[in-house]
Amino acid sequence: MAEALLRKHGGDQFEAYSAGLEPKGVNPYAERVMKEVGIDLSRQYSKHVKEYMGKVHFAYLITVCDEAEEKCPTTFPGFGKRIHWPIEDPAAFVGSDDEKLAKFRKVRNQLEQGIRAWLKEQRDGK
């Protein structure tokens, strides 16, 4: 979700990538809640962080959940600044279908708000 939202709001300012430590496929709830805001994730796929390590230079490495922050290699070759946004992993949430959708919507909205604020900071030179 974060990759798609950064692509949407960052335009040509940033090239967004997303990867995980244990890729499991694009979560169907993520697809559903992103479709609600006009973003199609059907062509996205899960990638392991090793696909990028030492192969792509990143100006920023942004982790978006505590588990990723804890487990992401601290010596990730080819990145400039590391940032952590402590956002709950919605895939770990247990509940009814409606409750899971609500959790994914909440996280989508948190990510969008965080990305917009971060992009504003980048434009303002902070």
N, CA, C and O atoms as a printed pandas DataFrame, in Angstrom:
     atom_number atom_name residue_name chain_id  residue_number  x_coord  y_coord  z_coord
0              1         N          MET        A               1    0.821   -1.186    0.000
1              2        CA          MET        A               1    0.000    0.000    0.000
2              3         C          MET        A               1    0.871    1.257    0.000
3              4         O          MET        A               1    0.579    2.228   -0.698
4              5         N          ALA        A               2    1.937    1.222    0.790
5              6        CA          ALA        A               2    2.804    2.399    0.879
6              7         C          ALA        A               2    3.456    2.711   -0.468
7              8         O          ALA        A               2    3.540    3.872   -0.866
8              9         N          GLU        A               3    3.912    1.683   -1.160
9             10        CA          GLU        A               3    4.534    1.898   -2.472
10            11         C          GLU        A               3    3.553    2.578   -3.423
11            12         O          GLU        A               3    3.900    3.552   -4.091
12            13         N          ALA        A               4    2.342    2.066   -3.479
13            14        CA          ALA        A               4    1.336    2.617   -4.390
14            15         C          ALA        A               4    0.965    4.049   -4.008
15            16         O          ALA        A               4    0.773    4.898   -4.878
16            17         N          LEU        A               5    0.865    4.308   -2.724
17            18        CA          LEU        A               5    0.519    5.663   -2.279
18            19         C          LEU        A               5    1.646    6.652   -2.548
19            20         O          LEU        A               5    1.393    7.803   -2.903
20            21         N          LEU        A               6    2.883    6.210   -2.382
21            22        CA          LEU        A               6    4.003    7.108   -2.704
22            23         C          LEU        A               6    4.057    7.374   -4.201
23            24         O          LEU        A               6    4.342    8.494   -4.624
24            25         N          ARG        A               7    3.788    6.358   -5.000
25            26        CA          ARG        A               7    3.746    6.573   -6.458
26            27         C          ARG        A               7    2.656    7.587   -6.813
27            28         O          ARG        A               7    2.859    8.459   -7.658
28            29         N          LYS        A               8    1.509    7.464   -6.162
29            30        CA          LYS        A               8    0.388    8.363   -6.447
30            31         C          LYS        A               8    0.711    9.806   -6.037
31            32         O          LYS        A               8    0.513   10.732   -6.823
32            33         N          HIS        A               9    1.195    9.993   -4.837
33            34        CA          HIS        A               9    1.385   11.344   -4.306
34            35         C          HIS        A               9    2.766   11.930   -4.595
35            36         O          HIS        A               9    2.928   13.150   -4.631
36            37         N          GLY        A              10    3.753   11.073   -4.797
37            38        CA          GLY        A              10    5.110   11.555   -5.038
38            39         C          GLY        A              10    5.385   11.882   -6.486
39            40         O          GLY        A              10    6.366   12.553   -6.806
40            41         N          GLY        A              11    4.512   11.403   -7.368
41            42        CA          GLY        A              11    4.690   11.672   -8.792
42            43         C          GLY        A              11    6.070   11.277   -9.260
43            44         O          GLY        A              11    6.545   10.180   -8.967
44            45         N          ASP        A              12    6.711   12.168   -9.983
45            46        CA          ASP        A              12    8.054   11.907  -10.508
46            47         C          ASP        A              12    9.158   12.243   -9.501
47            48         O          ASP        A              12   10.342   12.069   -9.789
48            49         N          GLN        A              13    8.765   12.719   -8.333
49            50        CA          GLN        A              13    9.752   13.128   -7.334
50            51         C          GLN        A              13   10.526   11.935   -6.767
51            52         O          GLN        A              13   11.704   12.061   -6.431
52            53         N          PHE        A              14    9.867   10.786   -6.660
53            54        CA          PHE        A              14   10.494    9.598   -6.109
54            55         C          PHE        A              14   10.132    8.378   -6.938
55            56         O          PHE        A              14    9.063    8.312   -7.545
56            57         N          GLU        A              15   11.033    7.427   -6.952
57            58        CA          GLU        A              15   10.750    6.121   -7.539
58            59         C          GLU        A              15   10.549    5.180   -6.362
59            60         O          GLU        A              15   11.467    4.964   -5.572
60            61         N          ALA        A              16    9.368    4.628   -6.245
61            62        CA          ALA        A              16    9.014    3.831   -5.068
62            63         C          ALA        A              16    9.193    2.336   -5.320
63            64         O          ALA        A              16    8.868    1.822   -6.390
64            65         N          TYR        A              17    9.715    1.663   -4.312
65            66        CA          TYR        A              17    9.859    0.206   -4.321
66            67         C          TYR        A              17    9.326   -0.306   -2.992
67            68         O          TYR        A              17    9.301    0.419   -1.998
68            69         N          SER        A              18    8.906   -1.545   -2.987
69            70        CA          SER        A              18    8.441   -2.157   -1.764
70            71         C          SER        A              18    8.969   -3.574   -1.702
71            72         O          SER        A              18    8.997   -4.281   -2.709
72            73         N          ALA        A              19    9.387   -3.986   -0.520
73            74        CA          ALA        A              19    9.879   -5.346   -0.337
74            75         C          ALA        A              19    9.679   -5.750    1.115
75            76         O          ALA        A              19    9.506   -4.904    1.993
76            77         N          GLY        A              20    9.706   -7.026    1.348
77            78        CA          GLY        A              20    9.537   -7.529    2.702
78            79         C          GLY        A              20   10.570   -8.588    3.032
79            80         O          GLY        A              20   11.335   -9.035    2.178
80            81         N          LEU        A              21   10.569   -8.968    4.277
81            82        CA          LEU        A              21   11.492  -10.007    4.734
82            83         C          LEU        A              21   10.895  -11.397    4.553
83            84         O          LEU        A              21   11.627  -12.381    4.451
84            85         N          GLU        A              22    9.578  -11.480    4.513
85            86        CA          GLU        A              22    8.878  -12.748    4.298
86            87         C          GLU        A              22    7.708  -12.501    3.348
87            88         O          GLU        A              22    6.556  -12.513    3.783
88            89         N          PRO        A              23    7.977  -12.278    2.060
89            90        CA          PRO        A              23    6.894  -11.962    1.120
90            91         C          PRO        A              23    5.871  -13.091    1.035
91            92         O          PRO        A              23    6.221  -14.268    0.943
92            93         N          LYS        A              24    4.608  -12.702    1.069
93            94        CA          LYS        A              24    3.528  -13.695    1.067
94            95         C          LYS        A              24    2.482  -13.421   -0.007
95            96         O          LYS        A              24    1.427  -14.056   -0.012
96            97         N          GLY        A              25    2.748  -12.507   -0.897
97            98        CA          GLY        A              25    1.746  -12.138   -1.890
98            99         C          GLY        A              25    1.009  -10.888   -1.440
99           100         O          GLY        A              25    1.053  -10.517   -0.267
100          101         N          VAL        A              26    0.337  -10.249   -2.371
101          102        CA          VAL        A              26   -0.418   -9.043   -2.054
102          103         C          VAL        A              26   -1.686   -9.467   -1.317
103          104         O          VAL        A              26   -2.451  -10.305   -1.795
104          105         N          ASN        A              27   -1.886   -8.885   -0.173
105          106        CA          ASN        A              27   -3.028   -9.234    0.661
106          107         C          ASN        A              27   -4.321   -8.797   -0.029
107          108         O          ASN        A              27   -4.421   -7.659   -0.489
108          109         N          PRO        A              28   -5.311   -9.692   -0.104
109          110        CA          PRO        A              28   -6.574   -9.325   -0.757
110          111         C          PRO        A              28   -7.288   -8.146   -0.096
111          112         O          PRO        A              28   -7.986   -7.388   -0.770
112          113         N          TYR        A              29   -7.119   -7.989    1.210
113          114        CA          TYR        A              29   -7.716   -6.823    1.878
114          115         C          TYR        A              29   -7.031   -5.540    1.428
115          116         O          TYR        A              29   -7.687   -4.511    1.264
116          117         N          ALA        A              30   -5.720   -5.593    1.228
117          118        CA          ALA        A              30   -5.001   -4.426    0.719
118          119         C          ALA        A              30   -5.519   -4.071   -0.668
119          120         O          ALA        A              30   -5.746   -2.901   -0.973
120          121         N          GLU        A              31   -5.705   -5.085   -1.503
121          122        CA          GLU        A              31   -6.240   -4.826   -2.845
122          123         C          GLU        A              31   -7.605   -4.158   -2.767
123          124         O          GLU        A              31   -7.885   -3.216   -3.509
124          125         N          ARG        A              32   -8.453   -4.644   -1.869
125          126        CA          ARG        A              32   -9.813   -4.114   -1.752
126          127         C          ARG        A              32   -9.817   -2.657   -1.292
127          128         O          ARG        A              32  -10.506   -1.821   -1.876
128          129         N          VAL        A              33   -9.041   -2.353   -0.237
129          130        CA          VAL        A              33   -9.103   -0.982    0.293
130          131         C          VAL        A              33   -8.389    0.011   -0.614
131          132         O          VAL        A              33   -8.737    1.192   -0.632
132          133         N          MET        A              34   -7.409   -0.444   -1.355
133          134        CA          MET        A              34   -6.752    0.464   -2.292
134          135         C          MET        A              34   -7.647    0.726   -3.496
135          136         O          MET        A              34   -7.657    1.833   -4.033
136          137         N          LYS        A              35   -8.389   -0.277   -3.918
137          138        CA          LYS        A              35   -9.335   -0.086   -5.021
138          139         C          LYS        A              35  -10.379    0.969   -4.646
139          140         O          LYS        A              35  -10.858    1.709   -5.505
140          141         N          GLU        A              36  -10.728    1.031   -3.350
141          142        CA          GLU        A              36  -11.698    2.034   -2.882
142          143         C          GLU        A              36  -11.217    3.462   -3.134
143          144         O          GLU        A              36  -12.032    4.372   -3.283
144          145         N          VAL        A              37   -9.909    3.662   -3.182
145          146        CA          VAL        A              37   -9.362    5.008   -3.425
146          147         C          VAL        A              37   -8.780    5.126   -4.835
147          148         O          VAL        A              37   -7.986    6.024   -5.117
148          149         N          GLY        A              38   -9.186    4.208   -5.713
149          150        CA          GLY        A              38   -8.815    4.299   -7.115
150          151         C          GLY        A              38   -7.434    3.782   -7.474
151          152         O          GLY        A              38   -6.893    4.145   -8.518
152          153         N          ILE        A              39   -6.853    2.941   -6.626
153          154        CA          ILE        A              39   -5.527    2.386   -6.905
154          155         C          ILE        A              39   -5.649    0.884   -7.097
155          156         O          ILE        A              39   -6.147    0.172   -6.225
156          157         N          ASP        A              40   -5.193    0.413   -8.244
157          158        CA          ASP        A              40   -5.256   -1.006   -8.604
158          159         C          ASP        A              40   -3.935   -1.688   -8.248
159          160         O          ASP        A              40   -2.882   -1.323   -8.770
160          161         N          LEU        A              41   -3.996   -2.666   -7.369
161          162        CA          LEU        A              41   -2.796   -3.409   -6.983
162          163         C          LEU        A              41   -2.690   -4.758   -7.687
163          164         O          LEU        A              41   -1.798   -5.546   -7.373
164          165         N          SER        A              42   -3.578   -5.034   -8.628
165          166        CA          SER        A              42   -3.627   -6.369   -9.240
166          167         C          SER        A              42   -2.338   -6.748   -9.970
167          168         O          SER        A              42   -2.065   -7.936  -10.145
168          169         N          ARG        A              43   -1.552   -5.781  -10.395
169          170        CA          ARG        A              43   -0.297   -6.089  -11.093
170          171         C          ARG        A              43    0.912   -6.065  -10.150
171          172         O          ARG        A              43    2.044   -6.276  -10.585
172          173         N          GLN        A              44    0.673   -5.812   -8.881
173          174        CA          GLN        A              44    1.754   -5.797   -7.901
174          175         C          GLN        A              44    2.052   -7.219   -7.437
175          176         O          GLN        A              44    1.200   -8.104   -7.528
176          177         N          TYR        A              45    3.251   -7.425   -6.948
177          178        CA          TYR        A              45    3.603   -8.729   -6.384
178          179         C          TYR        A              45    4.590   -8.520   -5.247
179          180         O          TYR        A              45    5.282   -7.504   -5.180
180          181         N          SER        A              46    4.638   -9.493   -4.361
181          182        CA          SER        A              46    5.543   -9.406   -3.213
182          183         C          SER        A              46    6.969   -9.647   -3.655
183          184         O          SER        A              46    7.254  -10.526   -4.469
184          185         N          LYS        A              47    7.857   -8.843   -3.098
185          186        CA          LYS        A              47    9.279   -8.985   -3.410
186          187         C          LYS        A              47   10.054   -9.116   -2.113
187          188         O          LYS        A              47    9.696   -8.515   -1.101
188          189         N          HIS        A              48   11.113   -9.902   -2.150
189          190        CA          HIS        A              48   11.981  -10.029   -0.986
190          191         C          HIS        A              48   13.004   -8.902   -1.023
191          192         O          HIS        A              48   13.444   -8.480   -2.092
192          193         N          VAL        A              49   13.369   -8.429    0.144
193          194        CA          VAL        A              49   14.328   -7.325    0.253
194          195         C          VAL        A              49   15.650   -7.675   -0.453
195          196         O          VAL        A              49   16.355   -6.776   -0.911
196          197         N          LYS        A              50   15.986   -8.944   -0.544
197          198        CA          LYS        A              50   17.235   -9.366   -1.202
198          199         C          LYS        A              50   17.248   -9.029   -2.692
199          200         O          LYS        A              50   18.319   -8.955   -3.295
200          201         N          GLU        A              51   16.081   -8.825   -3.292
201          202        CA          GLU        A              51   16.027   -8.440   -4.704
202          203         C          GLU        A              51   16.693   -7.084   -4.940
203          204         O          GLU        A              51   17.146   -6.790   -6.047
204          205         N          TYR        A              52   16.748   -6.268   -3.900
205          206        CA          TYR        A              52   17.266   -4.914   -4.048
206          207         C          TYR        A              52   18.604   -4.671   -3.357
207          208         O          TYR        A              52   19.337   -3.758   -3.737
208          209         N          MET        A              53   18.926   -5.467   -2.357
209          210        CA          MET        A              53   20.138   -5.228   -1.563
210          211         C          MET        A              53   21.381   -5.210   -2.443
211          212         O          MET        A              53   21.700   -6.187   -3.120
212          213         N          GLY        A              54   22.073   -4.076   -2.416
213          214        CA          GLY        A              54   23.302   -3.934   -3.176
214          215         C          GLY        A              54   23.105   -3.761   -4.668
215          216         O          GLY        A              54   24.083   -3.644   -5.406
216          217         N          LYS        A              55   21.857   -3.743   -5.135
217          218        CA          LYS        A              55   21.580   -3.630   -6.571
218          219         C          LYS        A              55   20.958   -2.287   -6.948
219          220         O          LYS        A              55   21.099   -1.825   -8.081
220          221         N          VAL        A              56   20.276   -1.672   -5.999
221          222        CA          VAL        A              56   19.586   -0.410   -6.248
222          223         C          VAL        A              56   19.983    0.561   -5.143
223          224         O          VAL        A              56   20.022    0.183   -3.972
224          225         N          HIS        A              57   20.279    1.817   -5.507
225          226        CA          HIS        A              57   20.568    2.833   -4.487
226          227         C          HIS        A              57   19.259    3.497   -4.089
227          228         O          HIS        A              57   18.464    3.896   -4.940
228          229         N          PHE        A              58   19.050    3.609   -2.792
229          230        CA          PHE        A              58   17.869    4.268   -2.260
230          231         C          PHE        A              58   18.293    5.481   -1.458
231          232         O          PHE        A              58   19.156    5.380   -0.586
232          233         N          ALA        A              59   17.704    6.611   -1.740
233          234        CA          ALA        A              59   17.977    7.797   -0.932
234          235         C          ALA        A              59   17.376    7.619    0.456
235          236         O          ALA        A              59   17.915    8.123    1.441
236          237         N          TYR        A              60   16.245    6.893    0.530
237          238        CA          TYR        A              60   15.559    6.651    1.793
238          239         C          TYR        A              60   15.141    5.190    1.867
239          240         O          TYR        A              60   14.721    4.596    0.874
240          241         N          LEU        A              61   15.262    4.634    3.046
241          242        CA          LEU        A              61   14.728    3.309    3.356
242          243         C          LEU        A              61   13.717    3.532    4.465
243          244         O          LEU        A              61   14.081    3.883    5.587
244          245         N          ILE        A              62   12.445    3.327    4.144
245          246        CA          ILE        A              62   11.386    3.589    5.113
246          247         C          ILE        A              62   10.741    2.277    5.503
247          248         O          ILE        A              62   10.178    1.576    4.663
248          249         N          THR        A              63   10.824    1.946    6.783
249          250        CA          THR        A              63   10.123    0.772    7.295
250          251         C          THR        A              63    8.799    1.249    7.880
251          252         O          THR        A              63    8.717    2.331    8.462
252          253         N          VAL        A              64    7.762    0.425    7.715
253          254        CA          VAL        A              64    6.433    0.880    8.122
254          255         C          VAL        A              64    5.761    0.002    9.176
255          256         O          VAL        A              64    4.567    0.161    9.431
256          257         N          CYS        A              65    6.481   -0.894    9.774
257          258        CA          CYS        A              65    5.934   -1.610   10.931
258          259         C          CYS        A              65    7.108   -2.002   11.826
259          260         O          CYS        A              65    8.247   -2.116   11.372
260          261         N          ASP        A              66    6.805   -2.203   13.091
261          262        CA          ASP        A              66    7.863   -2.462   14.065
262          263         C          ASP        A              66    8.643   -3.730   13.757
263          264         O          ASP        A              66    9.862   -3.764   13.925
264          265         N          GLU        A              67    7.949   -4.779   13.304
265          266        CA          GLU        A              67    8.647   -6.023   12.985
266          267         C          GLU        A              67    9.651   -5.814   11.848
267          268         O          GLU        A              67   10.766   -6.333   11.900
268          269         N          ALA        A              68    9.263   -5.069   10.840
269          270        CA          ALA        A              68   10.186   -4.782    9.739
270          271         C          ALA        A              68   11.373   -3.978   10.224
271          272         O          ALA        A              68   12.505   -4.220    9.807
272          273         N          GLU        A              69   11.119   -3.020   11.105
273          274        CA          GLU        A              69   12.199   -2.200   11.641
274          275         C          GLU        A              69   13.182   -3.058   12.436
275          276         O          GLU        A              69   14.396   -2.875   12.338
276          277         N          GLU        A              70   12.659   -3.981   13.214
277          278        CA          GLU        A              70   13.509   -4.845   14.032
278          279         C          GLU        A              70   14.327   -5.815   13.191
279          280         O          GLU        A              70   15.488   -6.082   13.504
280          281         N          LYS        A              71   13.728   -6.343   12.124
281          282        CA          LYS        A              71   14.371   -7.413   11.360
282          283         C          LYS        A              71   15.092   -6.960   10.094
283          284         O          LYS        A              71   15.883   -7.717    9.531
284          285         N          CYS        A              72   14.830   -5.736    9.643
285          286        CA          CYS        A              72   15.472   -5.252    8.423
286          287         C          CYS        A              72   16.972   -5.118    8.670
287          288         O          CYS        A              72   17.382   -4.577    9.697
288          289         N          PRO        A              73   17.789   -5.600    7.743
289          290        CA          PRO        A              73   19.239   -5.497    7.945
290          291         C          PRO        A              73   19.664   -4.055    8.186
291          292         O          PRO        A              73   19.234   -3.144    7.479
292          293         N          THR        A              74   20.512   -3.858    9.189
293          294        CA          THR        A              74   20.977   -2.510    9.493
294          295         C          THR        A              74   22.081   -2.085    8.539
295          296         O          THR        A              74   22.334   -0.892    8.373
296          297         N          THR        A              75   22.729   -3.039    7.920
297          298        CA          THR        A              75   23.761   -2.726    6.927
298          299         C          THR        A              75   23.211   -3.040    5.547
299          300         O          THR        A              75   23.640   -3.986    4.886
300          301         N          PHE        A              76   22.271   -2.243    5.135
301          302        CA          PHE        A              76   21.620   -2.401    3.840
302          303         C          PHE        A              76   22.421   -1.571    2.845
303          304         O          PHE        A              76   22.340   -0.342    2.865
304          305         N          PRO        A              77   23.192   -2.220    1.975
305          306        CA          PRO        A              77   24.036   -1.449    1.053
306          307         C          PRO        A              77   23.202   -0.608    0.092
307          308         O          PRO        A              77   22.192   -1.071   -0.437
308          309         N          GLY        A              78   23.627    0.607   -0.123
309          310        CA          GLY        A              78   23.010    1.437   -1.149
310          311         C          GLY        A              78   21.818    2.254   -0.699
311          312         O          GLY        A              78   20.947    2.557   -1.514
312          313         N          PHE        A              79   21.749    2.624    0.573
313          314        CA          PHE        A              79   20.678    3.536    0.951
314          315         C          PHE        A              79   21.253    4.697    1.748
315          316         O          PHE        A              79   22.274    4.572    2.424
316          317         N          GLY        A              80   20.575    5.817    1.648
317          318        CA          GLY        A              80   21.036    7.024    2.317
318          319         C          GLY        A              80   20.522    7.136    3.736
319          320         O          GLY        A              80   21.277    6.920    4.684
320          321         N          LYS        A              81   19.268    7.466    3.898
321          322        CA          LYS        A              81   18.697    7.716    5.217
322          323         C          LYS        A              81   17.622    6.680    5.532
323          324         O          LYS        A              81   16.779    6.359    4.694
324          325         N          ARG        A              82   17.673    6.171    6.751
325          326        CA          ARG        A              82   16.691    5.188    7.207
326          327         C          ARG        A              82   15.656    5.891    8.080
327          328         O          ARG        A              82   16.001    6.662    8.976
328          329         N          ILE        A              83   14.379    5.611    7.803
329          330        CA          ILE        A              83   13.264    6.227    8.519
330          331         C          ILE        A              83   12.315    5.112    8.944
331          332         O          ILE        A              83   12.102    4.152    8.203
332          333         N          HIS        A              84   11.749    5.244   10.135
333          334        CA          HIS        A              84   10.769    4.256   10.589
334          335         C          HIS        A              84    9.455    4.941   10.920
335          336         O          HIS        A              84    9.416    5.923   11.662
336          337         N          TRP        A              85    8.380    4.404   10.354
337          338        CA          TRP        A              85    7.034    4.851   10.690
338          339         C          TRP        A              85    6.356    3.700   11.417
339          340         O          TRP        A              85    6.079    2.675   10.794
340          341         N          PRO        A              86    6.076    3.829   12.718
341          342        CA          PRO        A              86    5.498    2.723   13.486
342          343         C          PRO        A              86    4.004    2.542   13.211
343          344         O          PRO        A              86    3.155    3.013   13.968
344          345         N          ILE        A              87    3.711    1.858   12.128
345          346        CA          ILE        A              87    2.326    1.610   11.734
346          347         C          ILE        A              87    2.044    0.124   11.914
347          348         O          ILE        A              87    2.839   -0.727   11.515
348          349         N          GLU        A              88    0.911   -0.168   12.517
349          350        CA          GLU        A              88    0.526   -1.549   12.784
350          351         C          GLU        A              88    0.399   -2.342   11.474
351          352         O          GLU        A              88   -0.111   -1.832   10.476
352          353         N          ASP        A              89    0.867   -3.590   11.494
353          354        CA          ASP        A              89    0.748   -4.463   10.334
354          355         C          ASP        A              89   -0.687   -4.977   10.271
355          356         O          ASP        A              89   -1.077   -5.784   11.115
356          357         N          PRO        A              90   -1.479   -4.539    9.306
357          358        CA          PRO        A              90   -2.886   -4.958    9.278
358          359         C          PRO        A              90   -3.055   -6.445    8.966
359          360         O          PRO        A              90   -4.078   -7.033    9.315
360          361         N          ALA        A              91   -2.081   -7.050    8.324
361          362        CA          ALA        A              91   -2.177   -8.474    7.992
362          363         C          ALA        A              91   -2.126   -9.345    9.246
363          364         O          ALA        A              91   -2.576  -10.490    9.226
364          365         N          ALA        A              92   -1.584   -8.810   10.326
365          366        CA          ALA        A              92   -1.494   -9.573   11.574
366          367         C          ALA        A              92   -2.785   -9.476   12.395
367          368         O          ALA        A              92   -2.948  -10.197   13.379
368          369         N          PHE        A              93   -3.686   -8.604   12.001
369          370        CA          PHE        A              93   -4.923   -8.389   12.749
370          371         C          PHE        A              93   -5.858   -9.585   12.594
371          372         O          PHE        A              93   -6.012  -10.125   11.499
372          373         N          VAL        A              94   -6.479   -9.991   13.698
373          374        CA          VAL        A              94   -7.443  -11.090   13.691
374          375         C          VAL        A              94   -8.813  -10.506   13.997
375          376         O          VAL        A              94   -8.994   -9.778   14.973
376          377         N          GLY        A              95   -9.772  -10.841   13.146
377          378        CA          GLY        A              95  -11.128  -10.355   13.357
378          379         C          GLY        A              95  -12.032  -10.806   12.221
379          380         O          GLY        A              95  -11.631  -11.592   11.363
380          381         N          SER        A              96  -13.248  -10.300   12.230
381          382        CA          SER        A              96  -14.205  -10.624   11.173
382          383         C          SER        A              96  -13.779   -9.941    9.872
383          384         O          SER        A              96  -12.861   -9.120    9.861
384          385         N          ASP        A              97  -14.445  -10.283    8.799
385          386        CA          ASP        A              97  -14.162   -9.675    7.498
386          387         C          ASP        A              97  -14.298   -8.148    7.576
387          388         O          ASP        A              97  -13.437   -7.412    7.093
388          389         N          ASP        A              98  -15.387   -7.689    8.189
389          390        CA          ASP        A              98  -15.605   -6.247    8.315
390          391         C          ASP        A              98  -14.537   -5.587    9.183
391          392         O          ASP        A              98  -14.081   -4.485    8.881
392          393         N          GLU        A              99  -14.143   -6.259   10.256
393          394        CA          GLU        A              99  -13.115   -5.708   11.140
394          395         C          GLU        A              99  -11.759   -5.641   10.431
395          396         O          GLU        A              99  -11.013   -4.677   10.603
396          397         N          LYS        A             100  -11.444   -6.666    9.634
397          398        CA          LYS        A             100  -10.183   -6.659    8.884
398          399         C          LYS        A             100  -10.178   -5.535    7.858
399          400         O          LYS        A             100   -9.178   -4.835    7.703
400          401         N          LEU        A             101  -11.298   -5.363    7.155
401          402        CA          LEU        A             101  -11.392   -4.256    6.199
402          403         C          LEU        A             101  -11.209   -2.918    6.896
403          404         O          LEU        A             101  -10.516   -2.035    6.391
404          405         N          ALA        A             102  -11.825   -2.773    8.045
405          406        CA          ALA        A             102  -11.681   -1.524    8.802
406          407         C          ALA        A             102  -10.225   -1.295    9.206
407          408         O          ALA        A             102   -9.736   -0.167    9.144
408          409         N          LYS        A             103   -9.537   -2.347    9.614
409          410        CA          LYS        A             103   -8.125   -2.218   10.008
410          411         C          LYS        A             103   -7.281   -1.814    8.800
411          412         O          LYS        A             103   -6.433   -0.930    8.911
412          413         N          PHE        A             104   -7.504   -2.453    7.645
413          414        CA          PHE        A             104   -6.753   -2.110    6.445
414          415         C          PHE        A             104   -7.050   -0.681    5.998
415          416         O          PHE        A             104   -6.152    0.020    5.534
416          417         N          ARG        A             105   -8.290   -0.249    6.133
417          418        CA          ARG        A             105   -8.631    1.143    5.792
418          419         C          ARG        A             105   -7.892    2.114    6.714
419          420         O          ARG        A             105   -7.359    3.126    6.260
420          421         N          LYS        A             106   -7.865    1.801    7.996
421          422        CA          LYS        A             106   -7.183    2.652    8.969
422          423         C          LYS        A             106   -5.701    2.765    8.617
423          424         O          LYS        A             106   -5.139    3.860    8.622
424          425         N          VAL        A             107   -5.078    1.640    8.316
425          426        CA          VAL        A             107   -3.648    1.646    7.984
426          427         C          VAL        A             107   -3.412    2.369    6.662
427          428         O          VAL        A             107   -2.458    3.137    6.541
428          429         N          ARG        A             108   -4.265    2.135    5.677
429          430        CA          ARG        A             108   -4.153    2.860    4.398
430          431         C          ARG        A             108   -4.185    4.355    4.646
431          432         O          ARG        A             108   -3.372    5.095    4.094
432          433         N          ASN        A             109   -5.116    4.802    5.471
433          434        CA          ASN        A             109   -5.253    6.231    5.757
434          435         C          ASN        A             109   -4.050    6.771    6.523
435          436         O          ASN        A             109   -3.601    7.888    6.267
436          437         N          GLN        A             110   -3.525    5.981    7.462
437          438        CA          GLN        A             110   -2.320    6.396    8.194
438          439         C          GLN        A             110   -1.139    6.528    7.236
439          440         O          GLN        A             110   -0.381    7.496    7.304
440          441         N          LEU        A             111   -0.989    5.554    6.347
441          442        CA          LEU        A             111    0.102    5.611    5.374
442          443         C          LEU        A             111   -0.043    6.827    4.474
443          444         O          LEU        A             111    0.931    7.537    4.223
444          445         N          GLU        A             112   -1.236    7.066    3.994
445          446        CA          GLU        A             112   -1.451    8.203    3.101
446          447         C          GLU        A             112   -1.153    9.517    3.818
447          448         O          GLU        A             112   -0.504   10.399    3.255
448          449         N          GLN        A             113   -1.620    9.649    5.045
449          450        CA          GLN        A             113   -1.351   10.859    5.819
450          451         C          GLN        A             113    0.152   11.023    6.055
451          452         O          GLN        A             113    0.689   12.121    5.906
452          453         N          GLY        A             114    0.826    9.935    6.422
453          454        CA          GLY        A             114    2.269   10.001    6.661
454          455         C          GLY        A             114    3.050   10.340    5.408
455          456         O          GLY        A             114    3.991   11.132    5.455
456          457         N          ILE        A             115    2.668    9.749    4.294
457          458        CA          ILE        A             115    3.356   10.008    3.028
458          459         C          ILE        A             115    3.161   11.456    2.600
459          460         O          ILE        A             115    4.112   12.107    2.168
460          461         N          ARG        A             116    1.945   11.964    2.714
461          462        CA          ARG        A             116    1.693   13.365    2.343
462          463         C          ARG        A             116    2.515   14.322    3.208
463          464         O          ARG        A             116    3.090   15.288    2.707
464          465         N          ALA        A             117    2.560   14.040    4.513
465          466        CA          ALA        A             117    3.330   14.904    5.420
466          467         C          ALA        A             117    4.816   14.822    5.097
467          468         O          ALA        A             117    5.505   15.842    5.087
468          469         N          TRP        A             118    5.311   13.624    4.836
469          470        CA          TRP        A             118    6.730   13.433    4.520
470          471         C          TRP        A             118    7.089   14.130    3.211
471          472         O          TRP        A             118    8.131   14.778    3.117
472          473         N          LEU        A             119    6.233   13.998    2.207
473          474        CA          LEU        A             119    6.485   14.680    0.930
474          475         C          LEU        A             119    6.506   16.192    1.107
475          476         O          LEU        A             119    7.320   16.876    0.486
476          477         N          LYS        A             120    5.620   16.721    1.947
477          478        CA          LYS        A             120    5.616   18.158    2.219
478          479         C          LYS        A             120    6.935   18.571    2.870
479          480         O          LYS        A             120    7.509   19.603    2.521
480          481         N          GLU        A             121    7.415   17.757    3.822
481          482        CA          GLU        A             121    8.710   18.051    4.463
482          483         C          GLU        A             121    9.836   18.061    3.414
483          484         O          GLU        A             121   10.726   18.910    3.467
484          485         N          GLN        A             122    9.794   17.136    2.483
485          486        CA          GLN        A             122   10.831   17.063    1.443
486          487         C          GLN        A             122   10.780   18.302    0.570
487          488         O          GLN        A             122   11.821   18.864    0.229
488          489         N          ARG        A             123    9.575   18.737    0.200
489          490        CA          ARG        A             123    9.431   19.922   -0.640
490          491         C          ARG        A             123    9.842   21.196    0.109
491          492         O          ARG        A             123   10.397   22.125   -0.478
492          493         N          ASP        A             124    9.557   21.220    1.421
493          494        CA          ASP        A             124    9.876   22.400    2.223
494          495         C          ASP        A             124   11.332   22.411    2.685
495          496         O          ASP        A             124   11.785   23.376    3.300
496          497         N          GLY        A             125   12.063   21.332    2.384
497          498        CA          GLY        A             125   13.481   21.261    2.733
498          499         C          GLY        A             125   13.766   20.967    4.187
499          500         O          GLY        A             125   14.817   21.360    4.694
500          501         N          LYS        A             126   12.873   20.295    4.869
501          502        CA          LYS        A             126   13.095   19.970    6.289
502          503         C          LYS        A             126   13.776   18.652    6.440
503          504         O          LYS        A             126   14.042   18.219    7.561
